[in-house]
Amino acid sequence: MNKIGLLLPNSVVYSEMTLSFTDGLHLALDALPDEKRPQVYFETIGNGGKQEVILEKLQKLLVQDRVNLVIADIGHHAQEAVMAQSKANRKLLYLTGLGANLYTPIKDNPFTLVNTFQLWESAWQLGKRLGSQGKKVLMASSFYDSGYQISHAFQLGLAAGGGEVMGYKIPEQDWTREDVVDLAKKVKESGADCVHSNLSLPSSQTLLEHYPESEIREIPIYGNATAVFASETEARHMPEVSGFCTWDEAIQSNDNLSFLNAYKGEHGILPNLFSLMGYEAGLFAARCIESGVLSQKPQTGFTADLKSLATPRGLLSLRPSGHFESPQFYFSTGRDDSNGERPHKLEPLEGGGNEIAEEITNSKNQDVTGWLNCYLCR
């Protein structure tokens, strides 16, 4: 029997994270014939993602449960150790996540592939777009969120496009109404003409709730995909948030519409980012099962036919670095409301958006972040 292991984190703020991921995973695996459906073993790495905990859980999956493939969302700090342990045991490893931190390029390791939502690249593209428009940006973040690379990626893109950072608003705790008032003061004093929001869900909701009553309510807000999707809460009463992403519910491809309909038919709600990443992991696992790579003895690594994957985002292709890349970035603005007064706009980026591969590779050596846990696992 084919066996798959899951190493997934917990999140207090995004309590639905793990369930949404596994719902997406099983939706893809359930399309397999009964005799090919794998047995799935689950281990949680908690909120912190400490390397010794991750390696202990991985060893259990590999040695005790005897899985053939491990699907892991572990953050970037433990990546090298997990890759080495999987390779030493000749077991396949599929690393996933939202991609707020850059993964190290994979060299001389046919047992590991990486697939993320590419938040880092999306932030770079947003910065480049605003920079090319000559924007002057006030950065709204927090002590927690600035422990990742999204703000840095945005500023690299902004500088590449010719824009300018006018100042920062970074409280140590979650945002309050008073922080929004102080943000407005900083925007006016600095001469910024837009705000970049890099906030987790509670702070993002606070910003969006109080922004319409502030002195800068006409100043546009931009952010990463999680900020854009947070703005759908009470959409009529909150400001639009615009940003780049590699997937959106509004994509009208057959693969995406099929995914949306199947997921809603199974669970009664539309999928979120975590559902998508779980679904893509399930699609990849199903491909591995169908190709017979999981039953190879001894396993020799991922085969060439597994280096592309048709998903709701389009056909993912493998970079030389061992990372899958999405074929298209989208500039997403606003969310639909019940009255259709704020239509959701989705603009494909000309050229796809993956021309920044060299920028990503070059910046890896200068990016240092402190958080051990995966992005959003708070």
PyMOL commands that set and color helices and strands:
alter all, ss='L'
color gray80, all
select helices_A, chain A and resi 17-29+34-36+51-64+79-88+119-132+145-147+150-161+177-190+201-213+225-230+235-237+254-267+273-291+293-295+304-306+357-366
alter helices_A, ss='H'
color red, helices_A
select strands_A, chain A and resi 3-8+39-44+69-72+92-97+112-116+136-140+164-169+194-197+221-223+241-245+308-311+314-318+324-325+330-333+345-348
alter strands_A, ss='S'
color yellow, strands_A
deselect
rebuild
show_as cartoon
